[in-house]
Amino acid sequence: MASAGIGVYMLEIARMERTMGRTPAFVPRVFTERERAYCDGTARPASRYAALIAARGAVLKALGAEGSAGVGLHDVTVSYDETGRPHAELAGAAARMAEEQGVHEIALSLAPTHDVAVANAVAVTDEVRPKVEEKKDPEAELRDTFRAARTVLDELEQRQQSPMN
């Protein structure tokens, strides 16, 4: 099982603009309704569409699926949480590949500039997921501290009471 995969993908925004101009059916055919609403609600929709294509490509690279038979751009969509952070949603062959590899999450970063949309994706498995230390209940920690202190005091008291050899 791979510990993690990393994918980077870049797409020229002018190329996306040309494609959108030449082939009006491209956008509805390739992007979900939710993705179209997000992109069309911005000042430069082509920039956002290019970022989504870059994100899909980066995710497929991170999974090692780029160019794999049966895996395509439709197997990856991008959604955004309430803070605006992008999330990759997998379906079909991409979802199966992720499951086989033990991928639980795809960390995704999108960076559309004036000329180029860049996306980075990291396929995260349990092996590379940061471990979160569980915090103890403050009351339990206090009880444990008092028990430890009581033990030390009891030992000192026993030593003082026992005759010295």
N, C-alpha and C positions, 0 to 999 in steps of 0.2 A: 504494500500500500504506500503510495507516495505521501510524503509529509505535507507538501504544499506545492502549488503550481502558480506561476506568475505569468501574466500576460500583459502586453502593451500593444496598443494599436493607435495609429494616427490616420486621419483622413482630412484632406484639404476641403475647406468649406466651400470654395469656389466650385469644386467638383460636384458637391451635393447640390449647389444652386443650379448648375447646368443640368443635372439629372432631373431635378424637380421641374425645371422649365421645359425640358424636352419630353418628359414622360409624366404627365399629370396623374396617371394611375399609380405611379410608384409609391407615393406616400400612403394612400389608403391600403395598398397591397402589402406593404412591408411593416407598417407601424400599427399598434393597437389604438383604439379610440382614446384611451387614457393618455398614451404617449403623444398622440396628435393634439389633444387638448392642451397638454403641457407645452409643447413646442410652438403651436400656433398662438399661444398667449404671450409670447415673448417678442421683443423688438426685432430679433434676427432668427426667425424660425429655422433657416437652413443651418445655422450654427448649432442649434440644439439637435436637429435631426442628425447632423454629422457626429455630434457627441454620442448620440444613442447608437449609431452604427459602430462607432469606435468602441463603445462599451461592450456591445455584443461580440465584436471581434476579440477584444481583450479577454472576455470571459471564456470564450471558446479556446483561446490559446492557453489560458490558465488551467483549463481542464484537459489540455492536450487533445482537443477535439477538432481543431481547425483542419479542414480538409478531410475529416473522417466521413465515410459514407453514412448517410442517414442523419447526420447532425448538421443543422443549419441555423441561420440567423433567427428564424422563427422560434427556435427552441429557447431563446433568451429574450426577455423583455426587461425594461427598466421602470421601476417605480420610485417614488420619492416619499420619505416620511414627512412628518409635520415640521421638521427642522430644515427640510430641503436636502437631506442626505440621500444620495441615490442607493438603490438596492437592486440587485440582479434577481430576477425570478426565472427559474428554470422549468422547462417542460420537455416532454418527449425524450429523445435520445440524450440530450444534455443532462437532464435530470437523472436518467439511469446511470450515465457515466459518473456523475457526482456521487451518487449513492454507492456505486462500486468502489470508488476511491476513498470513501469515508469523508467526503466534503460536506460540512455542515453549514458553511457560510461562504459567501463570496464577498470579500471586501472590495469595494469599487470606488474609484476616484475619477471624476471627469473634469477636463480642463479645456474648454473651448477658448481659443485665443481669437485674434482678428482673422488669421489665415488658416489655422489648423485646429482640429479637435483632437485631443489626446485623451486616451482612457487607460487606466491601470487597473488590473484585477488580480486579486490574490485568492486562490482557493484554499480555504482554511479547514484543516483537519484537527482532530483532537491532539495530535502530536505537536502541533505548532500553536494551538490556542493558548493564550495566556491563562495561567492558573490563577483563579481568584481565591484568596485566602478567606476562609469563613471567619467572621468576627464573632467572638463569644459575646454572650449576653453580659452587659456590665455588672449586673447583680451576681451572676455566676462567677465572673472573674474576681469580684470582691470576696465572695465566699471562699474561693480557692486560695486567695491570698491570706485570708484569716486562718484557714486550716493549716497552711504551710507555716505561718508564724506561730500558731498554737503548738505545732509539732516541734518546732525549734525550742520554744519556751519549755515544753514538757521535757525534752532531752536535757536541757540545761538544768532544770530543777532536779532531775534524777541524778545527774552527775554531782550536784552540790550535796545531795542527801546521802550518796553512797560513800563509804569509808575509803580513804585514799590508800593505795598499796605502796 
